Amino acid sequence: MENIKKIKLRDFEIGGNKLTVLAGPCAIESQEILDITASGLKEITERTGVNFVFKSSFDKANRSSITSFRGPGLKKGLEMLANVKEKYNVPIVTDIHLPEQAAPAAEVADILQIPAFLCRQTDLLVAAAKTGKIINIKKGQFLAPEQMATLVKKVEDSGNSNILLTDRGIAFGYNNLVTDFRAIPIMQQFGYPVVFDATHSVQLPGANGCSSGGDRRFVPVLAKAAMAAGANALFFEVHPNPDKALCDGDNMIPLDKAEELFKVCKDIFEVVRASASNQGA
């Protein structure tokens, strides 16, 4: 892990000796839910001593049904995220789905996230890279971790080396994902921090017919395993009341359960880092 680039964001580094958590509601539902979640997560991460990036999406275009909730859209969604950023002084990560969304999203977001289903889209990667922002590429459910090397090169060749790679499981038969934790050290070989998405990894794609299912019971299991495997950061979708969420509720964790999980993950993260330092001494 010594060769992993540390990605600077404000006053902290992703890929350093302090755990970073990217967390927030799947899609923007209302300013109230954004405020409740952002303020709650900021307090939790300050108490637990982990770096925090607030996540929510202005549009979730990769939906199972044309009637699925997607969010408020680019203009209104970015206004709402800018409000959160200013009010709570937190960095922002949000998804983009089209090349033309990159520049306006970059005016608000500190990290532009490339959705897993779109990770090979060259024009999207190039447009995101050219903003100069940190680019978080989520590994497609259809890709082996080794295949992420070509996506990294697309961003690098576009003049940007502020890159994060995120694992979120791989398709296993119909309507199921599994996690191969070998993906973490494999992708770290490309020289960039690896994030583990613990909530999308328990998703059951399309399992509910017109929407995806999921099983949030296994989020803590996978998050702790990812820390033991050496992941540099964690991604969680968090909601005040996941059972009433308009998007991905089955795999989101409740806000009131986040602190306990973050503490345990931080402890494992620090043990792994200490062990690696001792072995290198």
Buried (B, 14 or more C-beta within 10 A) or exposed (E): BEEBBBBEBEEBBBBBEBBBBBBBBBBBBEBEBBBBBBBBBBEBBEEBEBBBBBBBBBBBBBBBEEEBBBBBEBEEBBEBBBBBBEEBEBBBBBBBBBBEBBBBBBEBBBBBBBBBBBBBBEEBBBBBBBBEBBBBBBBBBEBEBEEBEEBBEBBBEBEBBBBBBBBBBBBEEEBBBEBBBEBBBBBBBBBBBBBBBBBBBBBBBBBBEEBBBBEBEBBBEBBBBBBBBBBBBBBBBBBBEBEEBBBBBBBBBEBEBBBEBBBBBBBBBBEBBEEBEEEEE
